[in-house]
Amino acid sequence: MSEKILFRTGEATVLAKEGQFTDAMPEILIGDVSGPVGQAFANMMAQSAGHT
C-alpha cells in the first residue's frame, strides 16, 4: 500500500553570542512531495551548469 508523502514543517533560529549576528535560520517547507512544493524543492536541490 502506498502512502502519500508530505513535507513536515519546522523552524529554528540559532543565535551567536551576544552582540553577534544570527548564525543560522533554516527555512520551512509545507506541502505534498508530488505538488508544487515538491517541484520547488527538487529544483532547489538540482545542480545547474557552473554550480557544482
N, CA, C and O atoms as a GROMACS GRO file, in nm:
protein
  208
    1MET      N    1   0.084  -0.118   0.000
    1MET     CA    2   0.000   0.000   0.000
    1MET      C    3   0.089   0.125   0.000
    1MET      O    4   0.182   0.136   0.080
    2SER      N    5   0.059   0.215  -0.089
    2SER     CA    6   0.141   0.336  -0.096
    2SER      C    7   0.077   0.448  -0.015
    2SER      O    8  -0.045   0.466  -0.015
    3GLU      N    9   0.161   0.521   0.054
    3GLU     CA   10   0.115   0.635   0.134
    3GLU      C   11   0.152   0.764   0.066
    3GLU      O   12   0.254   0.772  -0.003
    4LYS      N   13   0.071   0.866   0.086
    4LYS     CA   14   0.103   0.999   0.037
    4LYS      C   15   0.213   1.057   0.125
    4LYS      O   16   0.203   1.055   0.248
    5ILE      N   17   0.318   1.108   0.063
    5ILE     CA   18   0.430   1.163   0.139
    5ILE      C   19   0.417   1.315   0.145
    5ILE      O   20   0.404   1.381   0.042
    6LEU      N   21   0.419   1.367   0.266
    6LEU     CA   22   0.408   1.512   0.287
    6LEU      C   23   0.538   1.564   0.346
    6LEU      O   24   0.605   1.494   0.421
    7PHE      N   25   0.573   1.686   0.314
    7PHE     CA   26   0.683   1.753   0.381
    7PHE      C   27   0.635   1.791   0.521
    7PHE      O   28   0.520   1.830   0.539
    8ARG      N   29   0.721   1.778   0.616
    8ARG     CA   30   0.690   1.825   0.751
    8ARG      C   31   0.744   1.967   0.766
    8ARG      O   32   0.827   2.012   0.686
    9THR      N   33   0.696   2.035   0.866
    9THR     CA   34   0.739   2.173   0.884
    9THR      C   35   0.828   2.187   1.007
    9THR      O   36   0.821   2.105   1.100
   10GLY      N   37   0.909   2.287   1.008
   10GLY     CA   38   0.993   2.314   1.124
   10GLY      C   39   1.071   2.442   1.103
   10GLY      O   40   1.097   2.483   0.990
   11GLU      N   41   1.108   2.503   1.211
   11GLU     CA   42   1.185   2.627   1.202
   11GLU      C   43   1.272   2.638   1.327
   11GLU      O   44   1.231   2.600   1.436
   12ALA      N   45   1.390   2.690   1.308
   12ALA     CA   46   1.480   2.710   1.421
   12ALA      C   47   1.566   2.832   1.394
   12ALA      O   48   1.604   2.860   1.281
   13THR      N   49   1.597   2.902   1.500
   13THR     CA   50   1.691   3.013   1.490
   13THR      C   51   1.805   2.984   1.587
   13THR      O   52   1.784   2.968   1.707
   14VAL      N   53   1.925   2.976   1.533
   14VAL     CA   54   2.043   2.952   1.615
   14VAL      C   55   2.117   3.084   1.626
   14VAL      O   56   2.168   3.137   1.528
   15LEU      N   57   2.122   3.138   1.746
   15LEU     CA   58   2.184   3.269   1.766
   15LEU      C   59   2.329   3.256   1.810
   15LEU      O   60   2.367   3.164   1.882
   16ALA      N   61   2.409   3.350   1.764
   16ALA     CA   62   2.550   3.357   1.805
   16ALA      C   63   2.558   3.420   1.944
   16ALA      O   64   2.456   3.449   2.006
   17LYS      N   65   2.678   3.438   1.990
   17LYS     CA   66   2.698   3.503   2.120
   17LYS      C   67   2.644   3.645   2.117
   17LYS      O   68   2.625   3.703   2.010
   18GLU      N   69   2.620   3.700   2.232
   18GLU     CA   70   2.566   3.836   2.243
   18GLU      C   71   2.650   3.934   2.162
   18GLU      O   72   2.773   3.934   2.168
   19GLY      N   73   2.581   4.019   2.086
   19GLY     CA   74   2.649   4.119   2.005
   19GLY      C   75   2.685   4.071   1.865
   19GLY      O   76   2.736   4.149   1.784
   20GLN      N   77   2.659   3.944   1.835
   20GLN     CA   78   2.689   3.891   1.702
   20GLN      C   79   2.559   3.869   1.626
   20GLN      O   80   2.450   3.873   1.683
   21PHE      N   81   2.572   3.846   1.496
   21PHE     CA   82   2.456   3.822   1.413
   21PHE      C   83   2.407   3.678   1.426
   21PHE      O   84   2.474   3.594   1.485
   22THR      N   85   2.290   3.651   1.370
   22THR     CA   86   2.234   3.516   1.370
   22THR      C   87   2.326   3.422   1.292
   22THR      O   88   2.371   3.456   1.183
   23ASP      N   89   2.354   3.304   1.348
   23ASP     CA   90   2.437   3.205   1.280
   23ASP      C   91   2.359   3.128   1.175
   23ASP      O   92   2.408   3.107   1.064
   24ALA      N   93   2.238   3.086   1.208
   24ALA     CA   94   2.160   3.004   1.115
   24ALA      C   95   2.011   3.027   1.136
   24ALA      O   96   1.965   3.046   1.248
   25MET      N   97   1.936   3.024   1.026
   25MET     CA   98   1.791   3.035   1.033
   25MET      C   99   1.732   2.948   0.923
   25MET      O  100   1.696   2.999   0.816
   26PRO      N  101   1.720   2.817   0.948
   26PRO     CA  102   1.666   2.727   0.847
   26PRO      C  103   1.522   2.763   0.811
   26PRO      O  104   1.444   2.803   0.897
   27GLU      N  105   1.490   2.750   0.685
   27GLU     CA  106   1.354   2.778   0.637
   27GLU      C  107   1.269   2.652   0.646
   27GLU      O  108   1.320   2.543   0.674
   28ILE      N  109   1.139   2.666   0.621
   28ILE     CA  110   1.048   2.552   0.631
   28ILE      C  111   0.981   2.525   0.497
   28ILE      O  112   0.977   2.612   0.409
   29LEU      N  113   0.929   2.404   0.483
   29LEU     CA  114   0.850   2.365   0.366
   29LEU      C  115   0.717   2.311   0.413
   29LEU      O  116   0.710   2.239   0.513
   30ILE      N  117   0.611   2.345   0.342
   30ILE     CA  118   0.480   2.290   0.371
   30ILE      C  119   0.423   2.243   0.239
   30ILE      O  120   0.413   2.321   0.145
   31GLY      N  121   0.386   2.118   0.231
   31GLY     CA  122   0.324   2.073   0.107
   31GLY      C  123   0.351   1.929   0.073
   31GLY      O  124   0.433   1.862   0.136
   32ASP      N  125   0.281   1.883  -0.029
   32ASP     CA  126   0.289   1.746  -0.079
   32ASP      C  127   0.413   1.731  -0.166
   32ASP      O  128   0.445   1.820  -0.245
   33VAL      N  129   0.482   1.618  -0.152
   33VAL     CA  130   0.601   1.590  -0.232
   33VAL      C  131   0.570   1.591  -0.382
   33VAL      O  132   0.655   1.630  -0.462
   34SER      N  133   0.451   1.551  -0.420
   34SER     CA  134   0.417   1.545  -0.563
   34SER      C  135   0.354   1.674  -0.614
   34SER      O  136   0.316   1.682  -0.731
   35GLY      N  137   0.342   1.775  -0.529
   35GLY     CA  138   0.281   1.902  -0.569
   35GLY      C  139   0.385   2.009  -0.598
   35GLY      O  140   0.503   1.978  -0.618
   36PRO      N  141   0.343   2.135  -0.600
   36PRO     CA  142   0.433   2.246  -0.631
   36PRO      C  143   0.550   2.259  -0.533
   36PRO      O  144   0.659   2.298  -0.573
   37VAL      N  145   0.528   2.228  -0.406
   37VAL     CA  146   0.636   2.237  -0.308
   37VAL      C  147   0.743   2.133  -0.338
   37VAL      O  148   0.863   2.162  -0.328
   38GLY      N  149   0.702   2.013  -0.374
   38GLY     CA  150   0.798   1.908  -0.412
   38GLY      C  151   0.878   1.946  -0.534
   38GLY      O  152   0.998   1.922  -0.540
   39GLN      N  153   0.812   2.006  -0.633
   39GLN     CA  154   0.881   2.051  -0.754
   39GLN      C  155   0.982   2.161  -0.721
   39GLN      O  156   1.095   2.158  -0.772
   40ALA      N  157   0.943   2.256  -0.638
   40ALA     CA  158   1.034   2.364  -0.599
   40ALA      C  159   1.155   2.309  -0.522
   40ALA      O  160   1.267   2.354  -0.543
   41PHE      N  161   1.132   2.212  -0.435
   41PHE     CA  162   1.241   2.151  -0.359
   41PHE      C  163   1.337   2.078  -0.452
   41PHE      O  164   1.459   2.090  -0.438
   42ALA      N  165   1.284   2.003  -0.548
   42ALA     CA  166   1.367   1.931  -0.645
   42ALA      C  167   1.450   2.029  -0.727
   42ALA      O  168   1.568   2.005  -0.752
   43ASN      N  169   1.390   2.139  -0.770
   43ASN     CA  170   1.464   2.240  -0.847
   43ASN      C  171   1.575   2.304  -0.763
   43ASN      O  172   1.684   2.330  -0.813
   44MET      N  173   1.545   2.328  -0.637
   44MET     CA  174   1.644   2.389  -0.548
   44MET      C  175   1.764   2.297  -0.528
   44MET      O  176   1.878   2.343  -0.523
   45MET      N  177   1.740   2.166  -0.518
   45MET     CA  178   1.846   2.070  -0.491
   45MET      C  179   1.923   2.027  -0.616
   45MET      O  180   2.030   1.968  -0.605
   46ALA      N  181   1.870   2.057  -0.734
   46ALA     CA  182   1.934   2.015  -0.859
   46ALA      C  183   2.056   2.102  -0.889
   46ALA      O  184   2.055   2.223  -0.867
   47GLN      N  185   2.161   2.037  -0.939
   47GLN     CA  186   2.279   2.113  -0.980
   47GLN      C  187   2.252   2.180  -1.113
   47GLN      O  188   2.182   2.125  -1.198
   48SER      N  189   2.306   2.298  -1.129
   48SER     CA  190   2.295   2.366  -1.258
   48SER      C  191   2.436   2.396  -1.310
   48SER      O  192   2.533   2.397  -1.234
   49ALA      N  193   2.445   2.418  -1.438
   49ALA     CA  194   2.575   2.441  -1.502
   49ALA      C  195   2.653   2.551  -1.432
   49ALA      O  196   2.600   2.660  -1.409
   50GLY      N  197   2.777   2.523  -1.398
   50GLY     CA  198   2.862   2.621  -1.333
   50GLY      C  199   2.850   2.625  -1.182
   50GLY      O  200   2.925   2.697  -1.116
   51HIS      N  201   2.757   2.549  -1.126
   51HIS     CA  202   2.736   2.547  -0.980
   51HIS      C  203   2.736   2.402  -0.932
   51HIS      O  204   2.630   2.342  -0.917
   52THR      N  205   2.854   2.347  -0.908
   52THR     CA  206   2.862   2.208  -0.863
   52THR      C  207   2.921   2.198  -0.725
   52THR      O  208   2.936   2.088  -0.672
   0.00000   0.00000   0.00000
